[in-house]
């Protein structure tokens, strides 16, 4: 297991590179400008015998209803539909989507279909959370995987029961997006008092007099200046290009499953000494065969266990971190004493308990 430590901010500062702000576009969302999720139920036809079987009854009923609307009355129990599969269709309606725009749709099998490869999605209505139809989808299903073989051996690559219809959805109703009018409300993606204050400062510096104020750490309201009242889109574009230096809390993120440890540039270490050593105890049991001497009366062969114990203790290694130690020094120190990822995790937790690690530890 490898140790991965990211402290890019500290390394850039050590190298003397100038700090660059982050675009406001990457820090906030515009209130009312959001995606909308769509969902629908449909049928995929044209499968090569890999569709739903008798265990799922609703695909047959759905196909019978579809044929009835086309003037063909067929009882659902009178046919098998191995070439048809019932699917759930999902899509994302982008903000300000207009009728006629094409969007991608994702198709997932609902019943016991084994493979959607080569199938075609029949016209399916896609509805929003309000129950209104915002798009329809139809077209070939691209799975990105396949399954092959018979009863003796099968081979499955990727996930053949989920696919996509590229550009198979057509928007039928405008997206319920709210365009900014007199006030633009900026939703900070990671709510923070300092970051919100810096956003207000950057906006007011660019568009004097004061046009922005923070309602809370996660919301900043910006009044559109009079010169841009008729051009709100252009004003929002100018806002998005502003650069702000966001404030990040000192945090150490640990993923014990993968051995990944990420440390931010603001992590500071108080004066502390770290003593690290390994004690390993190894116990082995071997079995030896004991045979009686030749021609000995009443002798039998026996299996005799032989147990050995060995204790190995490595010499403790220590490092000393002085006042104002940086993340880079911490990483180098832990690597110098040969720490494994699990050792580093334990050391960081001990540092936190000792009050020497000035950061929050988050385990994911």
C-alpha positions in Angstrom: 0.0 0.0 0.0 1.4 3.3 -1.0 1.3 6.6 0.8 0.0 9.5 -1.1 0.3 13.0 0.4 -0.9 16.1 -1.4 0.3 19.4 -0.1 0.4 21.4 -3.3 -0.3 24.7 -1.8 2.7 24.4 0.6 5.0 23.3 -2.2 4.0 26.1 -4.5 4.6 28.6 -1.7 8.0 27.1 -1.0 8.9 27.4 -4.7 8.1 31.1 -4.7 5.3 30.8 -7.3 2.7 33.6 -6.9 -0.7 32.6 -5.4 -3.5 32.8 -7.9 -7.1 33.4 -7.0 -10.0 31.1 -8.0 -12.6 32.2 -10.5 -15.9 33.1 -8.9 -17.5 30.8 -11.5 -15.7 27.9 -9.8 -16.8 28.9 -6.2 -20.5 29.7 -6.5 -23.7 28.7 -8.2 -26.2 31.2 -9.6 -29.5 30.8 -7.8 -32.2 29.6 -10.2 -29.6 28.3 -12.7 -29.6 24.6 -12.0 -30.1 21.2 -13.7 -33.3 19.3 -13.4 -33.5 15.5 -13.3 -36.0 13.6 -15.5 -37.2 10.0 -15.3 -39.4 7.8 -17.5 -40.5 4.2 -18.1 -40.0 2.6 -21.5 -39.3 -0.5 -23.5 -36.2 -1.5 -25.4 -36.9 -3.8 -28.4 -34.7 -5.7 -30.9 -32.7 -7.7 -28.4 -31.2 -11.0 -29.5 -33.1 -13.2 -27.0 -31.6 -11.4 -24.0 -34.7 -9.5 -22.9 -37.0 -10.1 -20.0 -38.3 -13.6 -19.2 -41.5 -14.9 -17.6 -40.3 -13.9 -14.1 -41.2 -10.2 -14.9 -44.8 -9.8 -15.8 -45.0 -6.0 -16.3 -42.9 -5.9 -19.5 -45.5 -8.1 -21.2 -48.3 -5.9 -20.0 -46.5 -2.8 -21.2 -45.9 -4.3 -24.6 -49.6 -5.3 -24.8 -50.6 -1.7 -24.0 -48.2 -0.3 -26.6 -49.6 -2.6 -29.3 -53.2 -1.8 -28.3 -52.5 2.0 -28.8 -51.3 1.0 -32.3 -54.5 -0.9 -33.0 -53.3 -4.4 -32.3 -55.1 -6.2 -29.4 -53.0 -9.0 -27.9 -53.5 -10.5 -24.5 -50.3 -10.1 -22.4 -50.2 -13.9 -21.6 -50.3 -15.0 -25.2 -46.7 -14.3 -26.2 -43.1 -14.3 -24.9 -41.0 -11.2 -25.1 -37.4 -12.4 -25.0 -36.5 -9.6 -27.4 -38.0 -6.8 -25.3 -36.9 -5.4 -21.9 -38.6 -2.9 -19.6 -36.3 -0.1 -18.7 -36.1 3.0 -16.6 -34.9 6.1 -18.5 -33.2 9.0 -16.8 -31.8 12.3 -18.1 -30.6 15.6 -16.9 -32.3 18.8 -18.2 -29.6 21.5 -18.3 -30.6 25.1 -17.3 -32.3 27.2 -19.9 -32.7 24.2 -22.2 -35.0 25.2 -25.1 -37.5 23.0 -27.0 -35.7 21.1 -29.8 -32.4 20.7 -28.0 -31.0 17.2 -27.8 -29.9 15.6 -24.5 -28.4 12.2 -23.6 -30.5 9.6 -21.8 -29.5 6.7 -19.6 -31.3 3.4 -19.9 -31.3 0.7 -17.2 -33.0 -2.7 -17.2 -35.7 -3.2 -14.6 -36.6 -6.9 -15.0 -34.4 -9.9 -15.6 -33.0 -8.9 -19.0 -29.4 -10.0 -19.4 -28.2 -7.6 -22.0 -29.4 -4.4 -23.7 -26.8 -4.6 -26.5 -28.2 -3.8 -29.9 -31.6 -2.7 -28.6 -33.6 0.4 -29.5 -35.5 2.5 -27.0 -39.1 3.1 -28.0 -40.5 6.7 -27.6 -40.5 7.4 -23.9 -41.8 10.5 -22.0 -39.4 12.0 -19.5 -41.0 13.8 -16.6 -39.7 16.1 -13.9 -40.5 16.2 -10.2 -43.7 18.2 -10.9 -45.0 15.5 -13.2 -44.7 17.5 -16.4 -43.2 16.1 -19.5 -40.1 18.0 -20.4 -38.5 15.7 -22.9 -38.9 12.5 -24.9 -36.3 9.9 -25.7 -35.9 7.3 -28.5 -33.0 5.7 -30.3 -30.3 3.0 -30.2 -28.9 1.9 -26.9 -25.1 1.9 -26.5 -24.1 -0.3 -23.6 -20.3 -0.1 -23.6 -20.2 -3.8 -22.6 -21.4 -7.2 -23.8 -22.1 -10.7 -22.6 -21.5 -13.8 -24.6 -21.4 -17.6 -24.1 -23.8 -20.5 -23.4 -24.8 -22.7 -20.5 -21.3 -24.0 -20.1 -19.3 -20.8 -20.1 -20.2 -17.1 -20.2 -18.2 -14.0 -20.5 -19.5 -10.6 -19.4 -17.6 -7.3 -20.0 -18.5 -4.1 -18.1 -22.2 -3.7 -17.4 -24.4 -4.7 -20.3 -27.8 -4.0 -18.6 -27.2 -0.2 -18.5 -26.7 1.9 -21.6 -27.1 5.3 -23.1 -28.9 6.9 -26.0 -26.5 9.6 -27.2 -28.5 12.7 -28.1 -31.6 10.5 -28.1 -33.6 12.9 -26.0 -35.4 15.9 -27.4 -36.5 18.8 -25.1 -40.2 19.5 -25.5 -40.7 22.1 -22.7 -38.4 24.9 -21.6 -36.4 24.2 -18.5 -37.8 25.9 -15.3 -34.8 28.1 -14.8 -35.1 31.6 -13.3 -33.0 34.2 -15.0 -31.5 36.9 -12.7 -33.3 40.3 -12.9 -32.5 43.0 -10.5 -30.5 40.9 -8.0 -28.1 38.1 -8.6 -27.9 35.6 -5.7 -24.6 33.7 -5.5 -24.7 30.3 -3.6 -21.2 29.5 -2.2 -20.5 25.8 -2.8 -18.6 25.5 0.4 -20.2 27.9 2.9 -17.5 29.9 4.7 -17.7 33.3 6.4 -14.3 34.4 5.2 -14.9 33.3 1.6 -18.2 35.0 1.5 -16.6 38.2 2.8 -13.9 38.1 0.2 -16.5 37.6 -2.6 -18.3 40.7 -1.4 -15.0 42.6 -1.3 -14.1 41.6 -4.8 -17.5 42.4 -6.3 -17.7 45.8 -4.6 -14.2 46.6 -5.8 -15.1 45.8 -9.4 -18.6 47.5 -9.4 -18.6 50.5 -7.0 -20.5 51.7 -5.2 -21.3 48.8 -2.9 -23.5 46.3 -4.9 -23.0 43.1 -2.9 -23.6 41.9 0.6 -23.4 38.6 2.3 -26.7 37.3 3.7 -25.0 34.3 5.3 -21.9 32.3 4.8 -23.5 30.4 1.9 -25.3 33.2 0.1 -24.2 36.5 -1.4 -26.6 38.9 -3.0 -25.4 41.3 -5.8 -27.5 44.2 -7.0 -27.2 44.6 -10.8 -25.9 48.1 -11.5 -28.1 50.4 -13.5 -25.8 50.2 -16.6 -26.4 46.4 -16.7 -30.1 46.2 -15.9 -30.9 45.5 -19.6 -27.9 43.2 -19.8 -28.1 40.7 -16.9 -26.3 38.0 -18.9 -23.3 40.1 -19.6 -23.2 41.2 -16.0 -23.2 37.6 -14.7 -20.4 36.8 -17.2 -18.3 39.6 -15.7 -19.0 38.4 -12.2 -17.9 34.9 -13.1 -14.5 36.2 -14.2 -13.7 37.8 -10.9 -10.9 36.0 -8.9 -11.2 35.4 -5.2 -8.8 33.6 -2.9 -11.1 31.2 -1.0 -10.4 30.3 2.6 -10.0 26.6 3.4 -10.1 25.1 6.9 -7.0 23.2 8.0 -8.0 19.6 7.5 -6.4 16.2 7.1 -8.4 13.7 5.0 -7.6 10.0 5.5 -8.8 7.1 3.4 -7.6 4.0 5.3 -9.0 1.6 2.6 -6.6 3.0 -0.1 -3.9 4.4 2.2 -4.4 7.9 0.8 -3.7 10.9 3.1 -4.4 14.4 1.9 -3.1 17.4 3.9 -3.9 21.0 3.1 -1.4 23.8 3.0 -2.8 25.4 6.1 -2.0 22.5 8.4 0.5 23.5 11.1 2.4 21.4 13.6 3.3 22.6 17.1 6.7 21.7 18.6 6.6 17.9 19.1 8.8 14.8 19.1 7.6 11.6 17.4 9.0 8.3 18.6 8.2 5.4 16.2 9.2 1.8 16.4 7.9 -1.7 15.5 7.5 -4.7 17.6 6.7 -7.9 15.8 5.9 -11.3 17.3 5.9 -14.3 15.0 4.7 -17.8 16.1 5.1 -20.7 13.7 3.9 -24.3 14.1 5.3 -27.1 12.0 4.4 -30.7 12.1 7.0 -33.5 12.1 6.4 -37.2 11.6 7.9 -39.5 14.3 8.3 -43.1 13.2 9.2 -46.0 15.5 12.5 -47.9 15.1 12.4 -50.8 12.6 10.9 -54.1 14.0 9.9 -52.4 17.3 6.9 -54.0 18.8 3.8 -51.9 19.2 5.3 -48.8 17.6 3.1 -46.4 15.7 3.8 -43.4 13.5 2.9 -40.1 15.2 2.6 -36.5 14.0 4.3 -34.2 16.5 3.7 -30.4 16.4 6.8 -28.2 16.8 6.0 -24.6 17.9 8.6 -21.8 17.7 8.2 -18.2 18.7 10.4 -15.3 17.6 10.2 -11.7 18.8 11.7 -8.9 16.8 11.8 -5.3 17.9 13.2 -2.6 15.7 15.1 0.3 17.1 12.8 3.2 17.8 13.3 6.1 15.4 12.3 9.6 16.3 11.9 13.0 14.6 11.5 16.4 16.2 9.3 19.1 14.6 10.0 22.7 15.6 7.7 25.7 16.0 5.9 26.5 12.8 6.6 23.2 11.0 5.0 23.0 7.6 3.2 20.2 5.9 6.2 19.5 3.7 8.4 19.0 6.8 5.8 16.7 8.3 5.7 14.6 5.1 9.4 14.3 4.9 9.8 13.5 8.5 7.2 10.6 8.4 8.8 9.3 5.2 12.3 9.5 6.8 11.3 7.1 9.7 9.9 4.6 7.2 6.2 5.0 8.2 3.6 3.0 6.3 0.2 4.5 5.6 -1.3 2.8 8.7 1.6 4.1 10.8 1.0 7.6 9.5 -2.7 7.4 10.2 -1.9 6.4 13.8 0.7 9.1 14.2 -1.6 11.8 12.9 -4.3 10.7 15.3 -1.9 10.8 18.2 -0.7 14.2 17.1 -4.3 15.4 17.2 -4.8 13.9 20.7 -1.6 15.6 21.9 -2.8 18.9 20.6 0.1 19.3 18.3 -1.8 19.0 15.0 -3.6 22.2 14.3 -6.2 20.7 11.9 -9.3 18.6 11.8 -9.0 14.9 10.8 -11.7 13.5 8.5 -11.8 9.8 7.8 -13.6 8.7 4.7 
